[in-house]
């Protein structure tokens, strides 16, 4: 299968919402106490919001038949200077999903690299992301792209 990465448009919203089900189902399976089941219709307004927000970049991987096989989102924001930390222009690599049938072809890497390029284009000083402890595949991908653990977030139910 051949594929290409391109910017997403509003006409891609439903397919992106469906692709989100890949990662949402994984999260729900491991943390049903935290993540809701995947629902295409429920997510659709949020996806339309991403696609119309100038702070959000959305890229899709499309196969040679025009089917979307993956997507990634990046969110640009400013961390203000603070007496304890330096301010920074940051891009959060926020969402990444690739169809299981399209994995191990470099699609996740290409989508992630496109967000890294976009971050450079918009002048971000760093790119951050969050992965859940159970997501070993994501950890391997992001480590191979040069990401390193910088903090650890912990939770306790009351």
N, C-alpha and C positions, 0 to 999 in steps of 0.2 A: 504494500500500500504506500502510495506517496501522499504527502500532505504539505500544507503551507501554513504559516502563521500570518494572521492579518488582524487589523483593528476590528473590533466588533461594532455592529450597528444595532439600532433598535429592532430591526427585523430578526436579529439573532436571539432576542430576549427569551423566547420560549425554549429554544434549544439549550441555552445557557442554564436556564432554570432546571431543565431536565438533567443536564450534565452534573449540576450541583448535587443531585441525588446520589451520585457515585460516592462522593466524600461524606455527604450528610448521612448516608446509610452506614458507612464505616463508623462515623462518630456515634451515631445512635446505638449501633450494635455494642460498642465498647463502653459508652457512658449514657445509657438511656435515662439516667437521673438528671442529666444535663441537657442533652440534645433531643429535640423532637424528631419524629419520623420525617423523612423527606416528603415534601408536598410541592409539586410543580406550581400549582395555582397560587398557593400561599406565598411563594417566593417571588412570583412574577413582578409585583409592584416594586420590590426592592431592586430587582435586576434592571427594570426600566429606570429607576433612580440612579443606579450606578452609571448607566449608559448616558445619562443626561448631566452628570455632575462633572464639572471641569477638573475637580481634584482626583477623579478616579479614572484610571486607564483600564480598559478591558480588551484583551486580545484573545483570539480563538485560533485553534488549529482545525483546519478544514481538509478533508481528504479529497481525492481527485474526483469523487462523485458529488461533492458539495455538502457532505455531511460533516457536522461539527463533531470532533472526537476529543476535544479538550478546550479548556479555557483557563485564563488567569486574570486576576484583578490586582491592581496596585493602587494604594491610596496615598496621596501626598498631603503632608501636614507639617506645620511648624511647631517645634518644641521651643517654648520661650526660654530665654536665658533666666536663670534662677540663682539665688545665692549659693545653692548646693550643686547645681549642674549647669553645663554650658548649653546654650540654645543650639538648635540644629534644624536644618531642613531635612525631613525624613520621608522615605517612601516605605510603606508597610506592604509587603507582599502578602495579600490578605486571603485570596482564594486561589486554589489550584486543583483542577480535576481533569483526569484523563480516563476515558472509557477503558475498562479492563481489557477488552479485546484489542485495544490500540497501545497497550503498554509495552515497554522495553523496545521502543523504536526511537527514543530521543525526544518525544513530544513534550513531556514534562520539563525536560532540560531546556528545550527551545523556547517554550512559553516563559519559563523562569528567566532565561537570558534576555528575553524581550522586555520584561519588566526591569531588569537591571539596566538595559540600554535606555529605557524611558526615564528611569531615575537619574541617569547621567544627563539626559536631555533637559530635564527640568531643574537641574542643579542640586539634587539631593546630596547631602554629605554622607548619608548612609542608608542602607536598606535593612529593615528589620522584618522579622516574621515570628510567628508563634506556631509550634506544633505540639500536639498532645503526646504524652509519654508513650502511648501504645502505638504510635504511627512510625514504625521502624523504616518503612519505605521512604517516607518523607524525610526522615532524619538522614538517611543515606544520600538521597538526592541533594539536599541542601548542604550537607557537609562537603560533597563533591564539588559544589559550586562556590566553596570558600566561606560559607557561613559557620560561625562558631557559637556555642552556648555562651551567653553573657550574663544570664541570671536564671534563677529557678523560681517559679511561682508555685506555691503550695496551697492546698485548700483542705478544710476540715468541715464535715457536716456537723451541725449542732443538734 
